[in-house]
Amino acid sequence: MARWEYTKGLHEVGQNVWAYLQPDGSWGWSNAGLIVDGDQTLLVDTLFDLKLTAEMLDDMRRSVPAAAHISTLVNTHANGDHCYGNELVRGAEIIGSEATAHELEEFPPSAFHHLMLTARDKGEGGAFIIECFRPFDFSGITLAKPTRTFTGELDLRVGGKAVRLIEVGPAHTKGDTLVHLPEDRVVFTGDILFNEGTPIAWAGPVSNWIAACDRILGMDVDVVVPGHGNVADKHAVRAMRDYLQFVHDEAWTRFQAGMPATEAAFDIPLGAYADWGDAERVVVTVATLYAGFKGEEARFEPVPLFEQMSKLRCKLGKCACHGGPLRAD
């Protein structure tokens, strides 16, 4: 949106409500949020490693004196780029959905660190993993997990501000949560919204994700802070919903025709969606859809998936051999 410049750092999106943005919003470059009223503060998510989280917290403390002590931290979901920095928010109550708390144990920072150390020996998939995640340092992280969990919805107060946590997962992950500020007409979506970036369904069902988009569209909000990408409004949510419905329908057609999941992902004509960032992620979403069509839970090994995503990226003309951009170190 033209109203918000897409630059790194704090952007005020409501009365004492800020989004912390990290361009370009690609793999691992997530957003966070800060909500303040009086001496009470709530942080929405931390970042992918300790260095980035410390930099964000320093920025918040310089700009917003009340951020010197954060009372509450909410993790919108279990992906590390939204929670691996939790240990730096000392003394805060950490809140997450019950499903998020359980999912955090499935792939802790130590596992990500090990994956990066061994990826060089894992062919094209490992090379793409390194390319995506080499800017981040997963060493020395002790994950601080939620100290309070909920299911469904949870109403909080930050000073006099009403904050509602709404569990909409499983969708992107097993326990996705929206953070809604009804009086400020703002919602932090976590990774339910990638603004102009391609979503990736690690958990599914995708129908839940579409329903979550509908839930946001039904809210009386003006400002939507995505998990990745620039601050948006409901137009970005509609675009995300339309993409998910399109991929669902295209995958279902190919599933019924007996086409394997990977072949289906390569066969779907992305059209304008191919211009969204990380368009290759459709490989994972189609695999998740196929698991759902079979009545199975989506379970993946990362290296083969990243190999197929790398191949599709090349087919789309976005890899280095086609003159496409490589991510910076």
Buried (B, 14 or more C-beta within 10 A) or exposed (E): BEEBEBEBBBBEBBEBBBBBBBBBBBBBBBBBBBBBBEEBBBBBBBBBBBEBBBBBBEBBBEEBEBBEBBBBBBBBBBBBBBBBBBBBBEEBBBBBBBBBBBBBEEBBBBEBBEBBEEBEEBBBBBBBBBBBBBBBBBEEBEBBBBEEBBEEEBEBEBBEBBBBBBBBBBBBBBBBBBBBBBEBBBBBBBBBBBBBBBBBBBBBBBBBBBEBBEBBEEBEBEBBBBBBBBBBBBEBBBBBBEBBBBBBEBBBEBBEEEBBBBEBBBBBEBEEBBEBBBBBBBBBBBBBBBBBBEEEEBEEEBBBBBBBBBBBBBEBEBBEEEEEEEBEE
